[in-house]
Amino acid sequence: MRCVSNLPYATKEEDHVAIPMSDGTLLSARIWRPTASDGEPVPAVLEYIPYRKRDLTSVRDSIHHPYIAGHGYACVRVDVRGTGESEGVLRDEYLEQEQSDAEEVLAWLAEQPWCDGNTGMMGISWGAFSALQVAARRPQSLRAIVIASFTDDRYADDMHYMGGTLLTDNLAEAGTMFAYSTLPPDPAVVGDRWRDMWHERLENTAPWVLEWLRHQRRDDYWRHASVCENYQDVACPVLASSGWADGYSNAVTRLLAHLDVPRKGLIGPWSHKFPHLGEPGPAIGYLQEVVRWWDHWLKGVDNDAMDGPMLRTWMQDSVPPSTAYEERPGRWVGEMEWPSPQIRPVSYPLMRHRIVGPGEKAPDPAGDDNPMTVQSPLSVGQFAGKWASYNAPPDLPYDQREEDGGSLVFDTEPLTERLEVLGTPTVELELSADEPVAMVAARLSDVAPDGSATRISYGLLNLTRREGADDPDPLEPGRRYRATVQLNGLAQSFPPGHRIRLSLSTSYWPLAWPPPKPVRLSVYEGSSSLSLPVRPADAPDNLPPRPFDEPEGAPAIETSQLTPVEERWDVKRDLIGYNAELEIVKDRGTARFEDIGLDVGRRAYERYTSVADDFTSVAGESTWTMRFTRDDWDVKVVTHTELRCSETEFLVHATLDGYENDRRVFSRDWNEKVPRDSL
């Protein structure tokens, strides 16, 4: 990424500005704005997240916000209530309090003498969730938003549940926020109050996983702040982006299809990162696109922000399987509207382990008395990677051949010509099961002539949610049902000589929590099929005259790495005790933030285990260790969360410990049970 310091506007920075809420709570903000805004007001852009502006996001913030401010905006980074130097306690995500606070912040910004009354919101992940959710509340000053890696559906398309199955990222993210919500403010900012503020957080925080497990079906808890409940609530223009390696790519095309406001979509090859920092590459000049968007919608500049296709996406070429890629080969393509009239669903019947292509002669059906069956071992899923890739440590799915050994597999014949797919595949199944609670995982792979299989999409479905996730309906063993499994969207090109593979399994551990018992699933051919959204290979790419710029941003603040980074992703199997284990280490080491003289250590550890094919043996744990030191100030927080199960309950054990100068000053533990709800 190119560093740019010569920008159109000279800027100044205010490290800590207290923004008062109506209940007296003070939220902490960092503000970058043009020096000239003292006499010439400018629009304000808010990023509103719980990840500590003073240290943990300060490097990223220093790249983005001074750059945008240098183009004539007041950029404001606010810590959510109960995080960083903002007062209060953060008890859960996307609560009513959080959103009403955001509305008050926007109103405060619009009233400042250096703001012209126009505001925007931007962010990635939590910041993007927040911007979209607040936009649906229609605050008076909000003119447009820019969002990356987000969802409009908190139940069906977030890291909690997928197709009604419980994701283990639910545990991982709960562990992350258990740590972040219990960290102390910096005494260099809040003074002697830091300890009282810290202990208020420690004493009033519980493991977030408990609340998330109490809502295993789509209920009002998840409907709150899910914009899909009424897309018409959003009344301002939206620039939405994500990456095919991320878990949040599906929401981009849903917004394009359902919003009734000016909107643009962008999906690259990236993991859970901003597009100008995108991995796998190619990264793009995203901040330039953002500035053009703000110029058009906040300043009324007549530019090309709305020119070109509604959706620009990276059509990915075939690659060998790998857990990480520096670059994904492919090309940009555009669609002038979405859904696109040039993309058509093509149905491929599933017959005798074959995916039967258009014009091909189908084999004779086996008959209803001879269905295809599968009962997957718990080992299927060990090479699945993360629900949302962060590309550190390498966390993409590996070669699927070993996974396919425990799956029901269907292949096409080798392709005779290039095939391009853009959109959401679905699998229509006629099936039966021998247990009342069952799941199906459907994986789509690109199979090379050498047999290697690269997973390009997948979907999960808890079959008790086949008619909807708000009212589960257990299966009657042996009875035949129809079910639709929706896979993640994709843009993929298959070359001649390759095969397309569909793999069905009855477990996908440890990406998803398995059902209470092993299940034998019967699939009936003839009435089961794969549907692919085919984009004609000769369709126009519909690209605008101006290609993306090279990535650029402001120079990052200076940090020093004091202890080394450690990253591990280890799969282990014990063939004596039949224990299987996935161990993930993401240790950022200790870094010094030179501008504030603060040393920060961060270590995240995850472990997922199982024994043979005992579905009640599965367990996950998440441990975070966070440390902050400066001179004689030395504070550490350690959180640990374990999730286990029986056939009827989830079992949660969690601990929270706070230390000053290596002396434990706070400790609490939890042991709770949550009933399984057809899960």
N, C-alpha and C positions, 0 to 999 in steps of 0.2 A: 504494500500500500504506500502510495506517495504521500509524504508529509508536507502540508501546506501551511505556511505561517504568514504569507503576504496575502491578506484577505481584503475585501472592499471596505470594511469598517474596522476601525480600531475598537477594541473591547476592553471592558473591565470586569472583574470578578468579585463577588461578595460570597465569602465562604459559608457564612451562617446567618440566615435571615429567619427570624421567628414569625410564623404566620398564625394569627390567633383564630381559633375555631369558636363557634357560638357557645360551646359549653366551657370555655376557658382554657382548653388544651392548646398547647403551642406545637405546631409542626415545624420541623427544621427544613430549610431550603438552601440550596446553593444556586446562585444566579450569575449567569454570564450575559452581558448586554452591551450594545454599542455605547461608547462614551458619549456620542452625540445624542443618545436617547434622553439625556437629561433635559434637552430642549426640543428634541424632535422625536416624539413617541413612536414606538414600533410595536408590531404584534408580539405576543408572548406565546411560547411553546412549552408545554408542561410534560415532563416525564415523572411518573408517580409510582414508585416501587418500594419494596421493603428490604432492599439489599445493601443498605449503608453507603450513602453517597460519599462519606468522608474517607472511606478506605476501600471496601470490597468492590465497589463499582467505579472507583475514582479514575482508574486508568482508562476504562472504556468511555466514561463520561468526558474525560479530557480530550478524547479524539473527536467526539460527536458535537458536544455543545458549544465549545469555542468556535468550531467550524461554522455551525449554523448561525451563531451569534455574529460572527464576522461577515455574514451575508445580510445583516440587518434585522435580527430578531433578538428578543429577550428570552433566553433559554433557562428554564427553571427546573431543577431536579429536587423533588421533594421526597423525603422518607415518609412512608406510610406511618400512621399512628402506631406507637409502640415499637418502632425500629429506629436504629441509628440514634440521632439526637432528638427525635420527635418524642414527645411525652405520651404516656398511656401504655396500653397493653394490646398486642396483636394476638387475638384468640383463634382466628380462622381466616380463610381466604374469601375475598369478595363479599364481605358482609355489608349490610345496609349502612353501617357507620362509616366504613371505608369510602363508599361511593358518595355519601352526603358530604364527607370531608372534602372529597375531590371537587364537588360542586362549589363548596365554600372557597377553596383555593383558587379556582378559576374566577370566581366573582372578585376575590381580593386582587388577583393579577389585573383584571380588567380595569380596576379602579386606581391602579398605581399611576403616578404622573408620567412615568417612562413608558407606559403601555397605551396604545391607541384604542384599546377596547376590544380588539380582536384577539382570540386565542385559538390555539390548536393543541392537540395531545398526540404524543408519539411514544413508541416503546416496543420492546420485544418480550414475548412470554407474559409475565405478570403485567408489565407495563402496557402491552397490547390488549390483554384482557380488560384491564382497567379503562383504557381509552375507548374501546368498543362499548363496554357496559355503561360508561358515563355518557357517551354519545347518545345512547338509547334513552337517557333521561333528559336530553335536550336542554342543557344549560344555555343561558341566553347568549353568552359571548362566544361559544364554541362554533367555529366556522368549518373545521375540517380535522381529520385524524389521519395518522400514518401508523400502520400496525404491522408487526412481523411475528410469525410463530404464535398463533392464538387459536382460540376456538369460539364458536358461537353456541356450542352445546356442551355444557359442563358435565353432563352425565355420559352421553354417548361418544364423545370425541375429545376426551381429555385423558390425563394419565391415571385416572381412577378406575374406570370401567370401559371395556370395549366389547360391543355386542352383548352386554349384560354379564360378561365374565370379569372377574376381579384381576386387575393388572398388578404385578409386583412393583411397578413404578409408583403405585399408590402408597406402598410402604416406603419406598426410597424417597419420594417427595415429602412425605410426612416427616421422615427423619431429617431431611434438609431444613424444613421450616420449624421443627422442634428446636433445632439449634439456632437458626437465625432469629427466632422470636424471643430468645432468652439471652441475647448478647447485651453487654452493657453499653451505655453511651460513653462518649469520650469526655473525661473530666476537663480536658483542655478547652472544651466548648461549654459544657453545662456546669462546670465547677464542682463544688462539694456535693451537689445534689446527685451526682452520678450513682452513688451507692444505693440511695433510696429508690431511684428510678430503676436500677438493675434488679433490686430485690422485689419490687412491685411486679416486674416481668416474671421473675423466677417463681414467685408465689402464686401467680394467677394464670400460669400456662399449663396446659395438659397436652399429652400426645395427640396431635391432630388426627392420627390414624383412627382413633376411637370414634370420632364423629363421622368420619368418612365411611367406616364400616357399619355404622348404624343406619346408613341410607344405601341399601344394596339394590334398591329399585328406583326407577325414575319418579321422584316425588317433588314436593314443593321446595325442598332444600336445594335440589339441583336446578329446578325451573327458575329459581331466583337468579338473576343476572345471566341467564341463557338467552341471548338475543334472538335465537331461533324461535322462541315462543311468539315473537311478533317483530318480524324484520322491519315493519313500517315505523317502528319507534325511532329508528335511526334516520335522521333528517339532514345530515351533513355529508359532504363528499368523503370518500374512503379510498386510501391507497393501501392495499393489502398484499403481503408477501409471505412466502415460506419456502421450504426446500423439500425435495423429494426424499431426502434422508431423514427429515424431521418427522415427528409424530403428528404435526399440526397442518399438513399440507391440504387436507380435505376442506378445511373451512374457507380457504380462498375461493374455490369455485362455488361453494354454497353461497357466499356473499354476492358473488357476481350474478348468480342465478336469481337471487331473491330480493336483494336491495333494490330500492327505487330511487336512488340518488346517483349523482356522478360517481363513478367508481373505476378503478383500475386494479388488475391483479398481476402478480409476478411470482412465478415459482421456478426456482433454480435447482441445481443439484445439491444444495447445501444441507448441512445438519442444523442443529438448533442454534443458529448464529445469524447476526445481521448480514445482509447480502454483500456488503463491502468487506466483511471479514470472513466470507463464506468458505467453508470447508465441507466436502470436497469442492474444488474450484470448477469452473472459473468464477472468481469473485468479480463484482461489477462496481461501477461508480454510483453506489446507492445514495450516498449523501448528496450528490449532485441532483439526483432524481427527487430527493426529499426537498431540497431548496427550491427546485422548479415548482413542486407541488405547493409549497407554502407561498411562493411568490404569486402563483395563480389564484389560490383560494383565500389567502390572508391579506394580500396586497392588491389584488385585482389586476395583476400583470397579464397582458395578452401574450402568452407564450405557447409552447407546444406540449404542455403538461397533459393535455387531454387528447392529443393526436395519436394516431396509430391504433393498434388492436386493444380490445378490452383486456385480453389476457396475453401475456408474454411468458413462455415457459421453455425450459431446456429439454429438448427431445434427446433422451439419453441413448447412446449407442451401447451395444453389447460389451460387457467387460467380464473377465474371469472373476470368480468369487474371491472376496477379500474382506477383512474386517475394517479396512480403512483405505481410502483413496486420496491422493493429493489432488487429482483432477479427474473429472468424468468426461470422456469424449462425447461429443454430440453437437447440437446446433440449436439456436434460438428459433422458435416458431411462434406465430401469433394467431389468435382467433379474434375476429372483429366483434363477436358477441358470444355470450355463453348462457345456455347451452349452444354449441356451435352446430349450425345446420349441415356442415360438411362431415361431421362425425356421426357414424351410424352404429348402433349395437348389432353385433353379429353373434348368433347363437350357435354353439358347438355342442352337439349331443355327447354324452359320456357313455361309451359302450365298450365293454370288455377291455377295460384299462386303456382305452383309446379316447382321445379328443378328436371327434370326427369333424373335419373341416368341410366348408362349403364345396359341393360337387363331388365329395369323396363317397365311395360306397361304404355304407355302414355294415358292420358284421351282424350276423343274426343275433337277436337278443337272447340272453340266457334264460329268460322266463322268470316270473314272479317267485317261483319256488327255489330259485338259485341266485339270491342277491349277492352283491359283493360286500364283504364284511371286513371290519378292522377293529382291533382293540390295541391301542398304542401303549407302549411302555412309557414310563416317566422320563426316559432319556430323550424322547422327542422334544426338542426345544432347547437343548443345551447350547446349540449354535445359533440361536435366534437373534442374539444381540439385544439391544435396548429398544423399548417402545419408541423413545425419541432419542436419536443419536446426538451426542455432544462431541463426537470425534476425539474424545480424550477421556480415558484411554480408548484405543480402537474398539468400537462397539457395534459395528454393522454385522449382519448375518454372514456366516461362513458357508462354505460348500455344503449344499443341501443333501448330498447323496446319503450321508449317514442318517440324517433325519428321515429321509425317504424310506429307509429300511423298516421303520415302524409305522408307515403310512400307507394309505390306499392311493395308488399313483396312476395318473392318466397322462399319456403323451400324445402330441400330434405326430404325424409323419414329418420327416424333415421338410422344412419350408422350401418351396421352389422359387420364391421371390420375396423381396423385402416386405415386411409387415410392420406398420406403425400403429401404436395404440395410445390414445390420449383420453383420459377420463377415468371412470370408476367401473372396474369389472365386478360382476356378480356371479354367484354360483347358486343355481336352483337345484334343490335336492328333494327327492322323495326318499324317505328314510324311516327306520324304526330303531329303537334302542331297547336294551334289556334292563335299564335302570330308569327311575323317574327323573333323575337329574343328570344331564349329559351336556357336553360341549362338543363343538366341531371347530377345528382350525383348518382353514383353507389357505394354501400357499401357492403362489404362482411363480414359476422359475423359468429362466432362460437357460436351456440345456445346449451346450456346445458340442461339436462333433466328437470331442474327446471324452464326453460324458459328464464333465464338470457342470454343476447346476448353481446358478446365481439367483437368489431370491429377489424378485422385483416388486412383489406386493404380497399382502396377506390380509386375512380377515378372521375374526373370531365370532362365534355365536354360542351363547348359553341357550340351549334348546328350550328351556322353560320360558325364555323371552322371545320365542319365535313369532308371537302375535303382538309383541309390544313389551316394553320394559317396565311399565307402571303396574302390571298385574300378572305376575308369573303364573304359569300353568304347567305343573309337573306332567311329565310324559306318562302315558299308560304303556308299560312294557309290552313290546310286540305289536303295538298299533302303528299303522303307517301315517306319517305326517308329511306335509310339504313345508320346506323352510328355505329362506333366502339368506345367503351369507354375502354381505357387502364387503368387498376388499378395499384397501386404501387406493386412492387415485394414483395414477402414474402417467408418465410420458416415456414410452419405451419403443425402441426400434429393434426388431428381430431380423438378423441377416439371413440370406438363403443358406440352407444346410443346417440351421439350428432347429431345435424343437421347442415347443411350449409345453410346460409340465404343470399339471394341477395335482397337488398332494393334499389329502385329507387325513387328519389325525384326530384322536379323541382326547388328547392332552397336548399342552404346549408349555411345559414347565422348564425353566422358571420365568418365562415372560408373563404367563398367566397362571393363576391359581387353579389347580385341577378340581374336578367334581369330587364329591365325598368318596365314591367308589370307582374302580375301573369299569369302563363301559364298553360293551360290544355294540358297534353301530353297523346297521345294514343299510346299504345304498342300493336303490333299485334303478337299473339302467333303463334307457328309453325315455323316461320322464325326468331324468336329471341332466343338467346342461351347464356349460360355462358360457357367459356372455361377455364379449370384449367390445369396448368402444373403439372401433377401427377408424383411423384417420387415413384417407387415401394417400398413398406414398407420393403421388404427383400433385397433392394439394398445395396451393401457394403458401409460402411461409408468412406472408402478410406483415412483414417487418417495416417499421417506420424508417424514413431516410436517415435519421440520426441513430447510430448504434450506441450502446452503452459506453460511457467513459470508463477510463481506468479508475480503480478504487483510489480514493484520497480522503484525508482527514487531517485534523490538527495534530501537532506533535503530542505524543503521550507524555504524561508526567513521569518523572524519574523514579524508578524503583530499583532496589538491589536484592538479588536472591542470596540469602544468607545460608540456607540449607537446601539441599537438592530436592527436586520434584521426583515423586515416585508414582508410576502408573502400572497397574497389573490387571490382567483379566485371565484368570486361571480356571480351567475346567479339570476336575480331578475325579478319578474313579477308583474305588477300592474293591477289588474282585475277591476279597476274603469276606468282608462284612457287607458287601454290596452297597456301600455308601457312595453317593455322588455329591459333588460340591462344585458350585461356582463361586469364586472369590474375586471381588472387584476392589481395587485400591485406587483411590484418586487423592493423592497427597500433594498439595501445592507447596509443601515445604514452608519455610519462613521467609517472608519478603519484608523489606524495609521500605516504607513510603517516605522518601527523603524529604518531601515538602512539609511533613508534620512530625517527622522523627519517630514514627510508630512502626514497631515490628509486629507482623501478623502471621500466625501459623494456622493452616487449615488442613485437616485430614478427614476424608470420608472413606468409610469401609462398609462394604456390603457383602453378605454371605447368604447363599441359598443352598439348602441341603435336602436330600431325600434318601430313602433306603429302599432298594429294590423297586418293586412296584406297589409299595404300601402308600396309598394315596393320602393317608392321614399322617404320614411321616414327614411331609413337606414342611419346611420352615424357612423363614427369612429373617435377617437381622440387618439393622442399619446403625452405625456408630459414627458420630461426629465429634471431633475434638477441635476446638477453636481457642486460640490464645492471642492476647493483646498485651504488649509490653512497651513501656517507655519509662526510662529512668527507674524510679522505685514503684511505678504502677505496673502490676503484673496480675492479669486476670485470665482465668481459663474456664470454659464451659465444656462439659462432656455430656452428650446425650446418647442414649442407647435404647433401641426399640426392637423387640422380638415379636414375630407373629407366627403362631402355630395353629393347629386345628385338630378337632375331632370330626366325626361324621356330622355332628349337629351344631358345633360351635367354633368360633374363632377365639383364640387365646392370645391376649396381648400382655406382654411384660415390658415395662419401660422404666428407665431411670434417668434422673436429671441431677447433675452435680455441678456446683459452682465453686471455684477456688480463687483465693487471693494469696499471692506469693506462695503457691503450692500448698496452702492450708485450706481444707474444705470448709466452706462457710455456709453451704446450702446443700441439702440432699433430700430427694423424694423419689419414691418408687410407686409404680402402678402395677396391679395384677387384675385384669378385668376379662370378662367373657362377653362375647357378642353372638347371639344366635345366628346361624346360617339361614339365609332366606332363599331357598332353592338355588343355592350357589355352591 
